[in-house]
Amino acid sequence: MNITEFEQAVLAQKPVESEHYDPEYFTGDWRAEGNNYSLEKRREIEAKNPSLIKEVFQPRRVLDLGCGPGALMHLLWELGVDVEGVDFAESSRALATPEVRDRITVGDVGDPAIKPAGAYDLVVCREVLEHLTVFQVKRAVVNMVRLTSRFIYVTTRFHPSPASLLDFTTQFDVDPSHITLLNKDMLRLMFVLEGCRSRPDLEARMDWGHKGRVLVLEKIAGR
Ligand SMILES: C[S@@+](CC[C@H](N)C(=O)[O-])C[C@H]1O[C@@H](n2cnc3c(N)ncnc32)[C@H](O)[C@@H]1O
């Protein structure tokens, strides 16, 4: 994709509305291998992720941006981690456990007024960016860097075989709302330009499944 093609593709994208993420989205049978958002299924899928997050980042306050029904929040809460979440889907709060429901704020990942700047030493954003337009990804990146005082931990789906930095694609066979699979270097570049450095050491620890879908960034003080 050259810059002209990139520009046209970005301008043609339409955001996915919050209503798309209804209870059927999170709990329906359309999900491969019963991969739904019940707490018990998520406990199985997350495996050592919650304890690894605690061990690797040793966070004091965590924000889960695009938290969905809050299963990761619940699992972190069980470990004594102070965690809050943001998601624009009302169903997220409705499906969340009573233990974390009131810790979820309904709002947009790109909203600069959603929470105070630097209020969290770890911002988590997992399996969300592929659901956003490129413009929305840019705003979410800016917001994550604003919200964190130190670490950002992202997982997302990337373009499997990009021919250029600008290439991005869709993945409708897996999820009809997977509208933006970026080149991994492009997403990293967005964070670097906002004043972050890569932490390949922490990335390797968090990517224990070797799926290549993890980014860990550290905000550079004073940038
Ligand atoms: C695939 S789910 C991931 C949920 C959770 N982070 C996880 O890893 O299980 C994607 C989530 O992103 C949320 N989302 C998508 N676009 C958003 C936006 N612009 N602002 C806030 N949340 C958004 C959806 O409501 C949904 O809960």
The ligand as a Gaussian input file, in Angstrom:
#p B3LYP/6-31G(d) Opt

LIG

0 1
 C      -12.913000      -8.317000      21.693000
 S      -13.496000      -7.327000      23.001000
 C      -12.077000      -7.378000      24.092000
 C      -12.471000      -7.246000      25.545000
 C      -11.332000      -7.432000      26.545000
 N      -10.345000      -6.368000      26.418000
 C      -10.661000      -8.768000      26.388000
 O       -9.467000      -8.842000      26.094000
 O      -11.323000      -9.772000      26.580000
 C      -13.387000      -5.682000      22.333000
 C      -13.946000      -4.653000      23.283000
 O      -13.600000      -3.356000      22.826000
 C      -14.680000      -2.499000      23.111000
 N      -14.580000      -1.332000      22.235000
 C      -14.540000      -1.329000      20.884000
 N      -14.441000      -0.073000      20.442000
 C      -14.414000       0.739000      21.532000
 C      -14.332000       2.148000      21.707000
 N      -14.233000       2.992000      20.675000
 N      -14.323000       2.636000      22.976000
 C      -14.440000       1.792000      24.039000
 N      -14.529000       0.454000      23.927000
 C      -14.512000      -0.069000      22.678000
 C      -15.911000      -3.374000      22.846000
 O      -17.058000      -2.869000      23.467000
 C      -15.453000      -4.706000      23.425000
 O      -15.785000      -4.808000      24.781000

